[in-house]
């Protein structure tokens, strides 16, 4: 085989190998939400809400809704 034929075969094999791997599917975690039990008053600061949620063993928290409640969130 000459050099160009070898390169063609290698490229063809690489393309075939990548085709057989298939599409990668990513599973997204659901988000569990819970009203904060310790937060008192109107929620106007997401940072303050998140700090209170950390004490309740939630990794995140944000102000939510018309009533401006502190809602703690985590992946479940």
C-alpha positions as CSV (number, residue, x, y, z in Angstrom):
1,X,0.0,0.0,0.0
2,X,1.2,3.5,-0.7
3,X,1.2,6.2,2.0
4,X,-2.0,7.9,0.9
5,X,-3.9,4.7,1.0
6,X,-2.7,4.0,4.6
7,X,-3.7,7.4,5.7
8,X,-7.2,6.9,4.2
9,X,-7.6,3.6,6.0
10,X,-6.5,5.0,9.3
11,X,-8.9,8.0,9.0
12,X,-11.7,5.6,7.9
13,X,-11.1,3.4,11.0
14,X,-11.1,6.4,13.3
15,X,-14.4,7.7,11.9
16,X,-15.9,4.2,12.3
17,X,-14.7,3.9,15.9
18,X,-16.3,7.3,16.8
19,X,-19.6,6.4,15.2
20,X,-20.1,3.3,17.2
21,X,-19.8,5.1,20.6
22,X,-23.2,6.5,20.2
23,X,-24.7,9.7,21.6
24,X,-24.0,10.7,25.1
25,X,-27.0,11.3,27.3
26,X,-26.9,13.6,30.3
27,X,-29.2,12.9,33.2
28,X,-30.2,16.1,35.0
29,X,-31.0,15.8,38.7
30,X,-34.3,16.9,39.9
31,X,-34.5,19.9,42.2
32,X,-36.1,19.5,45.6
33,X,-37.5,22.6,47.2
34,X,-38.6,23.3,50.8
35,X,-39.7,26.5,52.5
36,X,-37.1,27.5,55.1
37,X,-38.1,26.8,58.7
38,X,-35.7,29.2,60.3
39,X,-35.9,32.2,58.0
40,X,-38.0,35.0,59.6
41,X,-39.6,37.9,57.7
42,X,-39.6,39.0,54.1
43,X,-36.8,37.5,52.0
44,X,-35.1,40.3,50.1
45,X,-31.5,38.9,49.9
46,X,-30.7,35.6,48.2
47,X,-27.4,35.6,50.0
48,X,-29.0,35.8,53.4
49,X,-31.5,33.1,52.4
50,X,-28.7,30.8,51.2
51,X,-26.9,31.3,54.5
52,X,-29.9,30.3,56.5
53,X,-30.5,27.3,54.2
54,X,-27.0,26.1,54.9
55,X,-27.8,25.8,58.6
56,X,-30.8,23.6,57.6
57,X,-28.4,21.3,55.6
58,X,-29.5,22.6,52.2
59,X,-26.7,23.6,49.8
60,X,-28.7,26.5,48.2
61,X,-31.5,28.9,48.8
62,X,-33.2,31.9,47.2
63,X,-36.1,34.3,47.6
64,X,-39.1,33.1,45.7
65,X,-42.6,34.0,44.9
66,X,-44.9,37.1,45.4
67,X,-44.8,36.6,49.1
68,X,-41.0,36.7,49.1
69,X,-40.3,33.5,51.0
70,X,-37.0,31.9,51.5
71,X,-36.9,28.6,49.6
72,X,-34.1,26.1,50.2
73,X,-33.1,23.8,47.3
74,X,-31.0,20.7,46.7
75,X,-30.6,18.1,44.0
76,X,-32.6,15.0,45.0
